[in-house]
Amino acid sequence: MLLTASFVLHVLSAALWTGATLYVVYAVLPRATDGTMRPATFVDGAHRLLLITRWTGVVLPLTGAYMIWDLYTPLELLTTTTRGWLVLAMLSLWGIMNGLIEMGVLRMRREIDPDLGWGTYMAEGFPFEVVPESISTERLATAGRPYLLASGGCAVLLLVDAALLAGGVPL
């Protein structure tokens, strides 16, 4: 029962995160880059993606660690099987994607407040209330764009990895 609950929570959280990331990259970022979106609206979308990223930064490691403990004991199964390599790839992609989103949003926030410290950023994220009317959406989007695009690529790779694991496709 606990393994099933872990799978459900893991998949739902990962689906929310990859979906939100791809939505921001596909629908929100282009409108921000071309200036047709208000800065506060763009920042609100980026902040919500950040909150989802942080939620999954807790849920995915906890549920994933439990599944590894239950399904890949002895731990050599992680390095000697195709499924194990896929799990390790997923773990790596998760860490990279998490870091890219955090860095992208931090870069955007520092366009408004260059002296922003890491602790303040981690506590506040990027609430739209801090956005002055004078900032352009294009400037914010340009600062975060490379990181968000790369995180979108990681999201696609994570979905492919998950499909291979779910389908049991041997490589």
Residue pairs with C-beta under 8 A, 6 or more apart in sequence:
2 66
3 66
3 67
3 70
3 71
6 63
6 66
6 67
6 70
7 63
7 67
9 59
9 63
10 59
10 60
10 63
10 64
10 67
11 162
13 55
13 56
13 59
13 60
13 63
14 56
14 60
14 158
14 162
16 52
16 56
17 52
17 53
17 55
17 56
17 60
17 155
18 155
18 158
18 159
20 48
20 49
20 52
21 49
21 97
21 101
21 148
21 151
21 152
21 155
22 152
22 155
22 156
24 45
24 46
24 49
24 148
24 152
25 148
25 149
25 151
25 152
25 155
26 152
28 37
28 42
28 45
28 46
29 141
29 144
29 145
29 148
29 149
31 37
31 42
32 42
32 137
32 138
32 140
32 141
33 137
33 138
33 141
33 142
33 145
34 138
35 136
35 137
35 138
37 137
38 137
39 131
39 133
39 135
39 136
39 137
39 140
40 128
40 131
41 128
42 137
42 140
42 141
43 108
43 126
43 127
43 128
43 130
43 131
43 140
44 128
46 104
46 105
46 108
46 126
46 144
47 105
47 125
47 126
47 127
47 128
49 101
49 105
50 101
50 102
50 105
50 125
50 126
51 125
53 98
53 101
53 102
54 125
56 94
56 98
57 98
60 94
64 87
64 90
64 91
64 94
68 75
68 78
68 87
71 77
72 78
72 84
72 87
77 83
77 84
78 84
78 85
78 87
78 88
79 85
79 88
82 170
82 171
83 165
83 168
86 161
86 164
86 165
87 165
89 161
90 158
90 161
90 162
90 165
93 154
93 157
93 158
93 161
94 158
96 154
97 151
97 154
97 155
97 158
100 147
100 148
100 150
100 151
100 154
101 147
101 148
101 151
103 147
104 143
104 144
104 145
104 146
104 147
104 148
104 151
105 125
105 126
105 144
106 116
106 121
107 143
107 144
107 147
108 126
108 140
108 141
108 143
108 144
109 116
109 121
109 126
109 130
110 116
110 143
111 135
111 139
111 140
111 143
112 130
112 131
112 132
112 135
112 140
113 130
124 130
163 169
164 171
